[in-house]
Amino acid sequence: MQYFINVILPIPIEKLFTYRINEAAVNIIRPGMRVAVPFGKSKIYTALVHDIHTTDPSVYEAKDIDQILDDHPLVTRVQLKFWEWLSQYYMCSIGEVFRSAVPSALLLESETLIVRNEKAIVEENDLLDDEFMVFEALQHQSILRVQEISEILDKKNIIPVLNRLIQKNIVFLKEEVFEQYKPKLIRYVQLGKDYRTEESLEALLNSLTRAPKQSQVVLSLFQLQAQTKKPVKVKELEKVSNSSSAVVKALLDKGILEEHFIRTDRVVYEGAQENEQLKSLNEYQQDALTRIKASFQEDKVTLLHGVTSSGKTEVYVKLIEEYINKGQQALYLLPEIALTTQLIARLQAYFGEKVAVYHSKYNVQERVEVWNNVLQDKAKAQIVIGARSALFLPFKDLGLVIVDEEHESSFKQYDPAPRYHARDAAIVLGNLHGSNILLGSATPSIESLYNVKIGKYGYAKIERRYGNVLMPDMELVDIKEQSRKKRMKGHFSERLMEEIAETLDNGEQVILFQNRRGFAPILECTTCGHAPQCPNCDVSLTYHRHRKQLRCHYCSYHIALQTSCQACGSTTLDTKGFGTEQVEQELQTLFPKANVGRMDLDTTRGKHGYEKIISAFEQQEFDILVGTQMLTKGLDFRNVNLVGIMNADSLLNFPDYRAHERSFQLLTQVAGRAGRTKKRGKVIIQSYNPNHRILQQVTTNEYVEMFKEQLYEREQFNYPPANRIIKITFKHKDYNKLNEAAEWFAKSLKNVFDKNVLGPEYPPVARIRNQYIKNIILKIGDNRSLVKTKNSIKRIEKSFNAISYYRGVRVIYNVDHI
C-alpha cells in the first residue's frame, strides 16, 4: 500500500500539496511536523504535515519528501484548525498564515549551491576570464553559494557565467536545506575526574608551581565549585581568576579541566523571583471581578469597561493567578510592544519565571525559544504576554485569553496576509481551546459595546479610578482666537505655557501629544509654492531636522535637505505644519532648563528603544516627554500631572467613518496618563474648533453619548457594527490598466450586490512605491451570508484572473476593514 501526506507550503497557494512517503515514515510522521519537500523544478521548501492518507493525487504525480525535520509535532491540531479558520475568514491561503505564524528560523528554504564536478576534465586555456575565476575559487572550496560567486566576480548578474560553466559540465547546481535556528550553548568547565579529591588536587597544584596562572585558574575553579556545587561558566572563571582563554585552553588540552555545553534560553529575566504579593482589590474592582466570573459561567466573552487608571491590570492579574493555579496557560494580548515593557516587570514580580514574552522586536532565535517553551516547558511559559503575533503560539491548555486596550487599531494586521484582527481572532482561538475570554478598555470599540447591547457579550464596569483619584480636569483652548490675538509662542498657547511652567516648578512631569513625527510635513518655497514630493509615492516629503533630510514615511525614500527650491532656485524655503521634532525643539528654547525626551517611530527603532525611553521617563530623567500615539496606550507614569494635546483637529478631520470614534478614544486615553496618584491631573486640548461635538464629549467623559450618536450615524449609512465591510484593493504600476481592472471588478460586483458596492475610488494617498492603488468597499448586511458573499467574490476573481490583460493587477482582500 502506498502512503501520502498533504502538506501546507509557506507560499500563497490555495490548495494543499500531496507527497509520497514510505512505510517507515508512516510510523514517524504526524500532523504538525515539518518536512523538507521539493517544489517546482529545483526548490526545496519546509512544509507542514496536515494529514496522512492513501489517496494518490489524480492531477499530478506525487513526489517523495526530501527529509523529516522534526521528532515531534511543532504545531498542535488546535493551531491547524485556527489557521484554517483564519485563511477562510480573512480570504487568504493557509500557506500565507503558516508563513506569518511560524518564526522564520523554522521555515527552512533551499539555497542554491554551486558544486565542482570532480570528474570533469578541464582545459584551462578554453575558459574565459570570469569562468576561470569561478573554477579557481572552486579548487580551494568545493562548494560556493551564489552570493559568494557574485562577490568574487564583482558582478550582480552571474547567471550567464554559471550557465556557461554548467554547459561545459565543469559545475552543477545543488539545492540544499539549511537549518537556521541554533540553540544558544553556554560553555561550562569543571575539574577533570582525576582531580576531584583533595589529595589529587594538592598533587596537581604542586605540579603547577612553575605555571602560576594555571594554578590560579584551578584554585578559582575549586572555590567557585565549592560555592555553587555546579559547573562554572568559562567567562566567569576567566573573570574571577583574572586569566585569559589561552590559559583555560591549556588546562583543557592537558585534561585537567573538562568542558560542557549547556543549552540556555536567550531571553532570561534577571531577578525574576516570585516575591511580591498580589495587591488586594478595592470594592469596585472586586465587584467587576464577580461580574466577570458570573459572565464566564455563561460561556460569554466579557467586556471590562474601566476608566483610565481604574486598576484593570490588577483584575487581570487576579484572574491569571486562578488559571495558573489550575495548571492552565494564560495569554495576555497588548496592542503595542511599548506596553509590554511596563507590564513584564509587574507580572514577573508576581509570577516569576512563568512569564514569557513574544513580539516582533525579538530576534528570530529568541522567538523560536519562546515557541518551544510554550510547546514543551509549561513551567517557563505558563503566561504569555505579547503583541498580536502571540496568538500563533502552540498552546496546549489555554484557559484564559485577555485582550487589553481592545479598541486599538494596532490589533489589525494590514500587510502581509493574513490581514486579521487580533481581538476577533483571539475570541475564535479561545473558543477552540474552550478558554474564557476577557476584553478590556477605558474606551471600548463601538463593535464590542454593540455586542454587549445585543446580549452577545457579558459586561463589567469600573467607574472610579484606583484610590478614588479624580478624573483629570480637562480644558479646551481655542488656538484660532489665540493666533488672531498673536498670543501663541510657536505652537504653544498661553494657557499651555503657564501650566507647563507651573508643573515643572512643582517638580512634576509633562506629556505632550502630537500625532505626527518628523519636524514638519511640508517644506515649501514661499516664492513659487513648490514642495518636494516623493518620486515613488503621492505624498510630500517630511522634513527631519535632526538628520537634515527630507523623508517619505511610506517608502523610506530620502534626500539631503535642499538649500534652494528645485523648481525656481529661490532660497526662500519655509515649513508648513509641525511634528514631534519641532515641538521638542520649541520646548528646548522655551524651557531651557527642562530635560525633553521624544518617543516616536524614529527614537524607538532599536530592540530596547521603547524600554530605554519609558524607564528614563519613569526615573524622572526627562521632565517633558513629547510623543505620537505610542504614548496613549495604557502606560502608567506616577509623576505626570499635565498632558497637553498640541492639535486635536488633525485627528477629527481624517477621511474615515471611524475618525470621530478614534479621536474620542485617543484623546481620552492620552488624557488618562495625567494625575494617576493622589493629585488631580490637568489636560489641555488645543484646537481651532473647540466647540466640536467630540471634543465637548471628551472633556465631560460622555462615552455613552458618543456611542449612541456614532451608532445611529453608522446605522443610517450601513457601516459596522450592524453591517460587515470587505475592502478590496487593487495595485498596479500602470495607471490605465489599474483603472480598467478596478472598473471591471466593480461592475461584476454591482451585478451581484447592487447598491452595496462603493467605488472604485482612489485613497488619499493614491500611489505608494510606484504602485497605483484603487479601493472598492463592499457592505454586507445582516440578512446576507458572509460565506456566500465571499464565495461570490472568489468566483468573480476567478473570471478576472482568466483575462490575461488583468493578470498583473494585484487584488488584496481586507475583511472587517478598520
C-alpha positions in Angstrom: 0.0 0.0 0.0 1.2 3.5 -0.8 1.1 6.3 1.7 0.8 10.0 1.1 0.8 13.2 3.1 -0.9 16.5 2.4 1.3 19.4 3.3 1.0 23.2 3.8 3.6 25.1 1.8 4.6 28.6 3.0 3.5 30.2 -0.3 0.3 31.9 -1.4 -1.3 28.8 -3.0 -4.9 27.9 -2.1 -4.6 24.1 -2.1 -2.6 21.6 -0.1 0.1 19.6 -1.9 0.4 15.8 -1.8 3.7 14.0 -1.4 4.6 10.3 -1.2 6.1 8.7 1.9 7.4 5.2 2.6 6.1 2.8 5.2 8.9 3.5 7.7 8.0 7.2 7.6 4.3 6.5 8.3 5.1 5.4 11.8 7.2 8.6 12.4 5.3 11.4 10.7 2.4 13.0 12.5 0.3 16.1 11.6 2.1 19.3 12.7 5.6 18.1 12.0 7.9 19.8 9.4 9.2 18.0 6.3 11.5 19.3 3.6 9.9 18.8 0.2 10.9 19.5 -3.4 8.6 22.0 -5.2 8.9 23.3 -8.7 12.0 22.4 -10.7 14.6 22.7 -8.1 13.3 24.5 -5.0 13.1 22.8 -1.6 10.7 24.2 1.0 9.8 23.5 4.6 6.3 22.2 4.6 3.9 21.3 7.5 2.2 17.9 7.5 -1.6 18.4 7.5 -2.8 14.8 7.3 -1.7 11.3 6.2 -3.8 9.2 3.8 -3.6 6.6 1.0 -5.2 8.5 -1.9 -3.0 9.2 -4.9 -3.4 12.7 -6.4 -5.2 12.4 -9.8 -3.9 15.6 -11.5 -0.1 15.2 -10.9 2.3 12.5 -9.8 3.3 12.8 -6.1 7.0 13.4 -5.4 8.9 11.9 -2.5 9.6 14.1 0.5 13.3 15.1 1.0 13.6 14.7 4.7 11.7 14.7 8.0 12.8 17.8 10.1 11.2 17.2 13.5 11.0 14.4 16.1 7.6 15.6 17.4 4.9 18.0 16.1 5.8 21.6 16.1 2.2 22.8 15.6 -0.8 21.4 17.5 -4.1 20.2 16.0 -6.0 23.2 17.5 -3.5 25.6 15.8 -4.1 23.9 12.5 -7.9 24.4 13.0 -7.3 28.0 13.9 -5.1 28.6 10.8 -7.8 27.1 8.6 -10.4 29.5 10.1 -8.0 32.5 9.6 -7.5 31.6 5.9 -11.2 31.1 5.2 -12.4 34.2 7.2 -9.8 36.6 6.0 -9.7 35.3 2.4 -6.1 34.3 2.1 -4.3 30.9 1.7 -3.3 28.7 4.6 0.3 28.9 3.3 0.3 32.7 4.0 -1.0 32.0 7.5 1.8 29.4 8.0 4.5 31.8 6.9 3.2 34.5 9.1 2.6 32.3 12.2 5.9 30.4 12.5 9.2 32.1 13.4 11.2 32.4 10.2 14.1 30.3 11.6 11.7 27.3 11.5 10.9 27.9 7.8 13.9 26.5 6.1 14.4 27.4 2.4 16.7 26.0 -0.1 19.8 27.9 -1.1 21.4 27.3 -4.4 24.9 25.9 -4.1 27.5 25.6 -6.9 29.4 22.4 -6.7 32.6 21.4 -8.6 32.3 18.4 -10.8 35.2 16.2 -9.6 35.1 14.0 -12.8 35.3 16.8 -15.3 38.4 17.2 -17.4 39.0 20.9 -17.7 41.2 22.6 -20.3 42.0 25.9 -18.5 43.0 27.7 -21.7 39.5 27.2 -23.0 37.9 29.1 -20.1 37.0 32.8 -20.3 38.4 35.1 -17.5 35.2 35.1 -15.4 34.8 31.3 -15.8 38.4 30.7 -14.8 37.9 32.9 -11.6 35.0 30.7 -10.5 36.8 27.5 -11.4 39.9 28.6 -9.4 37.8 29.5 -6.4 36.2 26.0 -6.5 39.7 24.5 -6.3 40.1 25.9 -2.8 36.5 25.4 -1.8 34.4 22.6 -3.2 31.0 24.4 -2.7 30.2 28.1 -3.3 27.0 30.0 -2.8 25.6 32.3 -5.5 26.2 35.3 -3.3 29.9 34.3 -2.9 30.4 34.0 -6.6 28.8 37.4 -7.1 31.4 38.9 -4.7 34.3 37.1 -6.4 33.3 38.4 -9.9 32.2 41.7 -8.5 29.0 41.4 -10.7 25.4 41.3 -9.8 24.2 39.2 -12.6 26.3 36.0 -12.7 23.6 33.7 -14.3 25.3 33.8 -17.8 28.6 32.8 -16.3 27.1 29.9 -14.3 25.1 28.8 -17.4 28.3 28.6 -19.5 30.1 26.5 -16.7 27.1 24.2 -16.4 27.1 23.6 -20.2 30.8 22.8 -20.1 30.0 20.3 -17.4 32.5 22.0 -15.0 30.0 22.7 -12.2 26.5 21.6 -11.3 23.9 23.1 -9.0 22.7 21.6 -5.8 19.8 22.6 -3.7 20.3 22.1 0.0 18.3 23.0 3.1 19.9 24.8 5.9 18.7 24.8 9.5 18.6 28.5 10.6 17.9 28.1 14.3 20.8 27.2 16.5 20.3 26.7 20.3 22.4 29.0 22.5 25.0 26.9 24.2 26.9 28.2 27.2 30.4 26.8 27.8 31.0 25.5 31.3 34.0 23.8 32.8 34.7 21.6 35.9 37.7 19.8 37.3 38.6 16.6 35.5 37.5 13.2 37.1 41.1 12.5 38.3 41.4 15.8 40.3 38.3 15.9 42.4 39.7 14.6 45.6 41.7 16.8 48.0 44.9 14.7 47.7 44.9 14.6 43.9 44.1 18.4 43.8 47.0 19.1 46.1 49.4 17.0 44.0 48.1 18.9 40.9 48.8 22.3 42.5 52.3 21.2 43.5 53.0 20.1 39.9 51.8 23.6 38.6 54.2 25.6 40.7 56.0 26.7 37.6 52.7 27.7 35.9 51.2 30.3 38.4 48.5 31.4 36.0 47.2 27.8 35.5 47.5 27.2 39.3 45.3 30.3 39.9 42.7 29.1 37.4 42.4 25.7 39.2 42.2 27.3 42.6 39.5 29.8 41.5 37.5 26.9 39.9 37.7 24.8 43.0 36.4 27.8 45.1 33.6 28.6 42.7 32.5 24.9 42.5 32.5 24.7 46.3 30.2 27.7 46.5 27.7 26.8 43.7 28.0 22.9 43.6 27.6 23.3 39.7 29.8 23.6 36.7 31.2 27.1 36.2 30.9 29.3 33.1 34.2 29.8 31.3 33.6 33.6 31.1 33.0 33.7 34.9 36.1 31.7 35.6 38.3 33.9 33.4 37.0 37.0 35.2 37.5 35.6 38.8 40.9 34.2 38.1 42.0 37.2 36.1 43.3 35.0 33.3 42.9 34.6 29.5 41.1 32.0 27.4 44.6 30.6 26.3 45.3 29.5 30.0 41.9 27.7 30.2 42.5 26.1 26.8 46.0 24.8 28.0 44.3 23.2 31.0 41.6 21.6 28.8 44.3 20.2 26.5 46.0 18.6 29.5 42.7 17.0 30.7 42.9 18.9 34.0 39.6 20.6 33.1 36.5 19.2 31.3 34.2 21.3 29.3 30.4 21.0 28.9 27.9 22.9 26.7 24.5 23.6 28.3 21.6 24.9 26.3 20.2 28.1 27.8 17.4 30.5 26.7 18.4 33.8 25.1 15.7 35.7 27.0 16.4 35.4 30.7 14.9 37.9 33.2 17.3 38.8 35.9 15.9 38.7 39.4 12.5 37.4 38.3 11.5 35.9 41.6 8.0 35.4 42.9 8.4 37.8 45.8 5.6 40.3 45.6 2.2 39.7 46.9 -0.8 40.4 44.7 -2.4 43.7 45.5 -5.8 43.4 47.2 -8.7 44.7 45.1 -10.9 47.6 46.2 -14.7 47.2 46.3 -15.2 48.4 42.6 -12.6 46.0 41.3 -14.0 43.2 43.4 -17.5 43.9 42.1 -16.2 43.9 38.5 -14.3 40.6 39.1 -17.5 39.0 40.4 -19.5 40.1 37.3 -16.7 38.8 35.0 -16.8 35.3 36.7 -20.6 35.2 36.5 -20.4 36.0 32.8 -17.7 33.3 32.3 -20.1 30.8 33.9 -22.5 31.5 31.0 -19.5 31.0 28.5 -19.7 34.6 27.3 -16.9 36.8 26.0 -16.8 39.5 28.6 -16.0 43.2 28.2 -14.4 45.1 31.2 -15.1 48.8 30.8 -12.9 50.6 33.3 -12.0 54.3 33.2 -8.3 55.1 32.8 -6.2 54.3 35.9 -9.1 52.3 37.5 -6.8 49.3 38.1 -7.9 46.9 35.3 -4.4 45.3 35.4 -4.9 44.2 39.0 -8.2 42.5 38.0 -6.4 40.7 35.1 -3.6 39.6 37.4 -6.1 38.1 40.0 -7.8 36.2 37.1 -4.5 35.0 35.8 -3.5 33.7 39.2 -6.6 31.5 39.4 -6.0 29.9 36.0 -2.2 29.4 36.8 -3.2 27.6 40.0 -5.4 25.2 37.9 -2.3 24.4 35.8 -3.7 26.2 32.7 -2.0 28.7 30.4 -2.9 32.4 30.0 -2.5 34.7 27.0 -2.3 38.4 27.6 -2.5 40.4 24.4 -1.5 44.0 24.1 -1.6 46.3 21.0 1.9 47.8 21.3 5.3 46.5 22.2 5.8 49.7 24.3 3.2 48.4 26.7 4.8 45.1 27.3 7.9 46.7 28.8 6.0 48.2 31.8 3.8 45.1 32.2 6.6 42.5 32.2 8.2 43.8 35.3 4.8 43.9 37.1 3.8 40.4 36.1 7.3 39.0 36.9 7.2 40.4 40.4 4.1 38.3 40.9 4.7 35.1 38.8 8.5 35.0 38.3 9.8 32.6 35.6 6.3 31.6 34.4 6.1 34.7 32.2 7.2 34.5 28.6 7.2 37.5 26.2 6.7 37.3 22.4 6.7 40.1 19.9 8.4 41.3 16.7 11.3 43.2 18.3 12.7 39.8 19.5 15.1 38.3 17.1 14.4 35.0 15.3 16.3 32.8 17.7 14.6 34.2 20.7 11.2 33.7 19.1 12.0 30.0 18.5 12.9 29.6 22.1 9.6 31.1 23.3 7.7 28.8 20.8 9.5 25.7 22.1 8.9 26.7 25.8 5.1 27.2 25.2 5.0 23.8 23.4 7.2 21.8 25.8 8.1 23.6 29.0 4.9 24.8 30.7 6.7 26.0 33.8 8.6 28.6 31.8 5.8 29.9 29.6 2.5 29.5 31.5 1.7 33.2 31.0 2.4 34.6 27.6 2.4 38.4 27.1 2.7 39.6 23.6 1.6 41.7 20.7 -0.8 40.2 18.1 1.7 37.6 16.8 1.5 35.8 20.2 -1.9 34.3 19.0 0.0 31.9 16.8 2.0 30.2 19.6 1.4 26.4 20.2 -0.7 26.5 23.4 -1.6 23.1 24.9 -4.0 24.1 27.6 -5.1 27.7 27.2 -7.5 28.6 30.0 -7.7 32.4 29.8 -7.3 35.0 27.0 -7.1 38.7 27.9 -7.2 41.4 25.2 -6.2 44.7 26.8 -7.0 48.0 25.1 -9.2 46.0 22.8 -10.3 49.2 20.9 -6.9 49.7 19.5 -6.5 49.7 15.7 -2.9 48.3 16.1 -4.6 44.9 16.7 -5.4 44.8 12.9 -2.7 43.4 10.6 -2.6 45.3 7.3 0.3 43.7 5.5 1.2 41.0 4.6 -1.7 38.4 4.7 -3.4 37.2 6.8 -5.0 40.7 7.4 -6.5 39.6 10.6 -7.8 41.5 13.6 -6.1 40.1 16.7 -9.1 40.8 19.0 -11.6 38.8 16.8 -9.0 36.1 16.1 -8.3 35.8 19.9 -12.0 35.1 20.5 -12.0 32.3 17.9 -8.8 30.9 19.4 -10.3 31.0 22.9 -13.4 29.2 21.7 -11.3 26.4 20.0 -9.5 25.9 23.3 -12.6 26.3 25.4 -11.0 29.2 27.2 -12.6 32.2 28.9 -12.1 35.5 27.0 -11.9 39.0 28.6 -11.7 42.2 26.6 -10.6 45.3 28.5 -10.6 49.0 27.7 -11.3 52.5 29.1 -12.9 53.4 25.7 -14.3 50.2 24.2 -14.8 49.9 20.5 -18.3 50.5 19.2 -18.4 46.9 17.9 -17.7 45.5 21.4 -20.3 47.7 23.2 -22.8 46.9 20.5 -22.2 43.1 21.2 -22.9 43.9 24.9 -26.1 45.8 23.9 -27.5 42.8 21.9 -26.6 40.4 24.7 -23.8 38.6 22.9 -21.1 39.7 25.4 -21.0 39.9 29.2 -20.2 43.3 30.8 -18.4 44.6 33.8 -17.6 48.2 34.7 -15.2 50.1 37.0 -16.3 53.7 37.1 -13.8 55.1 39.7 -10.1 55.5 39.5 -7.9 53.4 41.8 -7.5 55.1 45.2 -10.6 57.3 44.3 -8.2 59.7 42.4 -10.3 62.3 40.5 -10.5 62.1 36.7 -8.3 64.8 35.2 -9.5 68.4 34.8 -9.9 69.0 31.0 -9.7 72.4 29.4 -10.2 73.3 25.7 -8.1 76.2 24.3 -9.1 78.0 21.2 -5.9 78.5 19.2 -7.7 80.2 16.4 -8.5 83.1 18.8 -5.1 82.9 20.4 -3.4 83.1 16.9 -5.6 86.1 15.9 -4.5 88.0 19.1 -0.9 86.9 18.5 -0.7 85.2 21.9 0.9 82.0 20.6 4.6 81.2 21.2 5.4 78.8 18.3 2.7 76.1 18.6 2.1 76.7 22.3 -0.9 78.7 23.7 -0.5 81.0 26.7 -2.5 78.5 28.9 -0.4 75.6 27.9 2.8 77.6 28.6 1.5 78.6 32.1 0.6 75.1 33.0 3.9 73.6 31.8 5.8 76.2 33.8 3.7 75.5 37.0 4.0 71.7 36.6 7.8 71.9 36.2 8.1 74.3 39.2 6.3 71.7 41.3 8.8 69.0 40.2 6.2 67.1 38.2 6.3 65.8 34.7 4.5 66.7 31.4 3.4 64.7 28.4 2.8 66.4 25.1 1.0 64.6 22.3 1.4 65.4 18.6 0.4 62.7 16.2 3.0 63.3 13.6 6.7 62.5 13.7 9.5 64.5 12.0 10.0 68.3 12.1 7.4 69.4 9.5 5.3 67.5 7.0 5.9 70.0 4.2 8.9 72.2 3.1 7.5 74.8 0.8 9.1 77.5 -1.4 7.4 80.8 -0.5 8.3 82.3 -3.9 6.7 79.7 -6.3 4.9 77.4 -3.8 6.8 74.2 -4.9 7.0 71.5 -2.2 9.4 68.5 -2.7 7.4 65.3 -3.4 8.4 61.6 -3.1 9.2 60.2 -6.6 7.6 56.8 -5.7 4.5 57.9 -3.7 1.9 60.6 -4.0 3.0 62.5 -0.8 5.2 65.4 0.1 8.5 64.6 1.8 8.6 65.2 5.6 11.4 67.4 6.9 13.5 65.7 9.6 15.7 68.4 11.1 17.8 66.0 13.3 19.0 64.1 10.2 19.0 67.1 7.9 17.0 65.3 5.4 13.6 65.0 3.7 11.9 61.6 4.1 8.9 59.7 2.7 7.1 58.0 5.6 5.6 55.4 3.1 8.6 54.1 1.2 11.5 55.5 3.3 12.9 57.4 0.2 15.1 60.2 1.5 17.2 63.1 0.2 19.5 65.6 1.8 17.9 68.9 2.9 17.7 71.3 -0.1 19.1 74.8 0.4 17.2 76.3 -2.6 14.0 75.5 -4.4 14.4 72.8 -7.0 11.7 74.5 -9.2 12.7 78.2 -9.2 16.1 78.2 -7.4 14.9 80.6 -4.7 16.3 80.2 -1.2 13.0 81.2 0.5 12.1 77.8 1.9 9.7 77.6 4.8 8.0 74.7 6.7 4.2 74.1 7.0 2.7 72.1 9.8 4.7 70.6 12.7 5.7 67.2 14.1 7.2 65.9 17.3 10.8 67.0 16.4 9.6 70.7 16.1 7.7 70.5 19.4 10.8 69.1 21.0 13.0 71.9 19.6 10.5 74.7 20.6 10.4 73.3 24.2 14.2 73.4 24.4 14.0 77.1 23.5 11.0 78.0 25.8 12.1 75.9 28.8 15.9 75.7 28.5 16.3 74.1 32.0 13.9 71.2 31.3 15.1 67.8 30.0 13.0 66.9 27.0 12.5 63.4 25.6 10.8 62.2 22.4 9.0 58.9 21.8 8.1 58.2 18.2 9.0 55.7 15.5 12.3 57.4 14.9 13.5 57.1 18.5 12.3 53.6 19.2 13.7 51.7 16.3 16.2 49.6 18.3 15.3 46.4 20.1 15.3 48.1 23.5 14.2 51.6 22.2 10.9 51.6 24.0 12.4 50.3 27.2 15.1 52.9 27.4 12.7 55.9 26.9 10.0 54.5 29.2 12.4 53.7 32.1 14.2 57.1 31.7 10.8 58.8 32.0 9.8 56.7 35.0 13.0 57.5 36.7 12.3 61.2 36.0 15.4 61.7 33.8 13.0 63.6 31.5 10.8 66.5 32.7 8.8 66.6 29.4 8.0 63.7 27.0 6.8 64.5 23.5 5.3 61.7 21.5 2.9 60.2 19.0 0.1 57.8 19.8 2.6 55.4 21.3 2.1 57.5 24.4 -1.6 56.9 24.6 -1.6 53.1 25.3 -2.1 52.3 29.0 1.3 53.4 30.2 1.5 54.2 33.9 3.7 57.2 34.9 3.1 58.1 38.5 4.6 61.7 38.4 2.8 63.0 35.4 0.4 65.9 36.3 -0.1 67.6 32.9 -1.0 66.3 29.5 -1.0 68.7 26.5 -2.6 67.8 23.2 -0.9 70.1 20.6 -3.6 70.0 17.9 -6.8 67.9 18.2 -8.1 68.8 14.7 -5.7 66.6 12.8 -7.4 63.6 14.3 -11.0 64.8 13.7 -10.6 65.7 10.1 -9.5 62.3 8.9 -11.4 60.8 5.8 -12.7 57.7 7.6 -16.1 56.7 9.1 -14.3 55.9 12.4 -12.5 59.2 12.7 -14.7 60.5 15.5 -14.7 57.3 17.5 -10.9 57.1 17.2 -10.5 60.8 18.2 -12.6 60.2 21.3 -10.6 57.1 22.2 -7.2 58.6 21.5 -7.9 61.9 23.4 -9.4 60.1 26.4 -6.5 57.6 26.5 -3.8 60.3 26.3 -5.7 62.3 28.9 -5.7 59.3 31.2 -1.9 59.5 31.6 -2.4 62.6 33.8 -2.8 62.6 37.6 -2.7 58.8 38.3 -1.8 59.2 42.0 -3.4 61.4 44.7 -3.3 64.8 43.0 -5.9 65.6 40.3 -4.2 65.9 36.8 -4.7 68.6 34.2 -5.3 68.1 30.5 -5.1 71.0 27.9 -6.5 70.3 24.4 -5.6 72.9 21.8 -8.0 73.2 18.9 -9.1 75.6 16.1 -12.7 74.3 16.7 -13.2 73.8 20.5 -17.0 73.6 20.0 -16.7 70.3 18.1 -19.1 67.7 19.5 -16.4 65.1 20.0 -14.1 67.5 21.9 -17.0 68.5 24.2 -17.8 64.8 24.9 -14.2 64.1 25.7 -13.9 66.9 28.2 -17.1 65.7 30.0 -16.2 62.0 29.6 -19.6 61.2 27.9 -18.6 57.9 26.4 -22.2 56.6 26.3 -23.4 59.7 24.4 -20.6 59.3 21.9 -21.5 55.6 21.4 -25.2 56.4 20.8 -24.5 59.1 18.3 -21.9 57.1 16.3 -24.1 54.0 16.3 -27.1 56.0 15.0 -24.9 57.5 12.2 -23.5 54.2 11.2 -26.9 52.5 11.0 -28.0 55.3 8.7 -25.2 54.6 6.3 -24.9 50.8 6.7 -21.5 50.8 8.3 -20.3 48.4 11.1 -21.2 47.1 13.7 -24.7 46.3 12.2 -23.1 45.6 8.8 -19.9 44.0 7.7 -17.3 45.5 5.4 -14.9 43.9 2.9 -12.4 46.3 1.3 -10.9 45.1 -2.0 -7.7 46.9 -3.0 -6.2 46.8 -6.5 -2.5 47.6 -7.1 -0.5 48.0 -10.3 2.2 50.3 -11.7 0.2 51.1 -14.9 -2.4 53.8 -14.1 -4.7 52.9 -17.1 -4.6 49.2 -16.6 -5.4 49.6 -12.9 -8.4 51.8 -13.7 -9.8 49.3 -16.3 -9.3 46.3 -14.0 -10.9 48.0 -10.9 -13.9 49.2 -13.1 -14.4 45.6 -14.5 -14.3 44.1 -11.0 -16.7 46.8 -9.6 -19.2 46.2 -12.4 -19.2 42.5 -11.7 -19.7 43.1 -8.0 -22.6 45.5 -8.7 -24.3 42.8 -10.8 -24.5 40.7 -7.6 -24.6 43.1 -4.7 -26.2 46.2 -6.4 -26.0 49.4 -4.2 -23.8 47.9 -1.5 -20.7 48.4 -3.7 -18.8 51.7 -3.2 -16.1 52.6 -5.6 -13.7 52.0 -7.2 -12.1 55.1 -5.7 -8.5 56.3 -5.1 -7.4 56.6 -1.4 -6.0 59.9 -0.1 -2.5 58.6 -1.0 -3.1 57.0 -4.4 0.4 55.8 -5.2 2.9 54.1 -2.9 6.2 52.6 -4.1 5.3 53.4 -7.7 2.2 51.3 -7.4 -1.2 53.0 -8.1 -4.0 52.0 -5.7 -7.7 51.8 -6.0 -10.3 50.6 -3.5 -13.7 49.1 -3.6 -15.8 48.9 -0.4 -18.4 46.2 -0.1 -21.1 46.5 2.6 -22.7 43.2 3.7 -26.0 43.5 5.6 -27.1 41.2 8.4 -29.5 39.5 6.0 -26.7 38.2 3.8 -24.5 35.2 4.4 -20.8 36.2 4.8 -19.7 32.8 3.5 -21.9 33.0 0.3 -20.7 36.6 -0.2 -17.0 35.6 -0.1 -17.7 32.7 -2.5 -19.3 35.1 -4.9 -16.3 37.4 -4.7 -13.9 34.5 -5.3 -15.9 33.4 -8.4 -15.6 37.0 -9.8 -11.9 36.9 -9.0 -11.5 33.6 -11.0 -13.1 35.2 -14.1 -10.9 38.3 -13.5 -7.7 36.2 -13.5 -8.8 34.5 -16.7 -8.4 37.8 -18.5 -4.8 37.9 -19.5 -4.6 41.7 -19.7 -5.5 42.0 -16.0 -3.2 39.2 -14.8 -0.5 41.5 -13.3 -3.0 43.5 -11.2 -2.8 42.6 -7.6 -6.1 42.0 -5.7 -6.0 42.3 -1.9 -8.9 41.5 0.4 -9.3 43.1 3.8 -12.2 41.6 5.7 -13.7 43.7 8.5 -11.6 46.6 7.3 -11.0 49.2 10.0 
